[in-house]
């Protein structure tokens, strides 16, 4: 019972990916009784770490880049005591390599919100002029049917070396079909706020050590109950509310947050409209012969992959919007991406080192205008049922920031929903 005398029921959070964890952590911090259910044997969903026997190293299942301006993710890390678990350069720097020409450059945003850097030829993307950047303002006012390629022109050096890589990385969807309006908040909250909001950040040790394990420890300390290997297969919906999870009746004041993939949510909630197309991501982790201090991040243009990350003696490469690659044999993928990694990190292009290929065929929903229109809101037609996940209508791309923000939004909706006694 709360201090004002209201009865507060249990909040049942279904799904322990980042959306579910963020929701559960926020609710537990507000003194709510939380039960967290996860079908798998571990939390984190696509953002987790594990020991790979072939490499003899602990690796992340995928590469995820945060920016210092991702305020929801940073708040989540602070809530779980993991605020100092990320690493990256002291200032915003984005080194790039054009694999087709061998040109290298580093994008360095200005300190303030006004992008003065575009007036300095030495700081611009090679082959671009000031007018090229001004066209990008159209993204901020893009309509619901606009694509990134359509808004930015779909050609020229700036498109090929900036807008297209940004779209593919942020949307996991090709720029000629990716929804331009999803890039608007990314630009406003990071590049639009200046250098301090654009600093790249990755987990210093691993995704689990930053995003998962501290959250589970926080929930345990708050008395939340977590059930792994527990799949919720049925919701009983009656009288405008959820009355049971499987065979477990819910109290009148209980609430449910579905933080599961869109397909699972559609199976549980009759008539729920969700995105029904997906896009793949392929990550390859290479074990290098030598260790290196710190973290190195390099963007790639004109090749197969988009980003290379080096941490210690592991170099990882990410291929987004990877429908044309995901079904290829692992050895072919490794042979195709290793020369790009070697070029980016200026390594001897010897034979392919020990590696692990990780394929995610349904990594995100397809972030096209048509699929974005299918994203559901946090609240549903049932008064005690709420949705969370990077596929819900956050207004953001399906990223870590989007997933965390969706969980926080669901927690806020639960707290503000009148409790029934």
Order of alpha helices (4+ residues) and beta strands (2+ residues): beta-alpha-beta-beta-beta-beta-alpha-beta-beta-beta-alpha-alpha-alpha-alpha-beta-alpha-beta-beta-beta-beta-beta-alpha-beta-beta-beta-beta-alpha-beta-alpha-beta-alpha
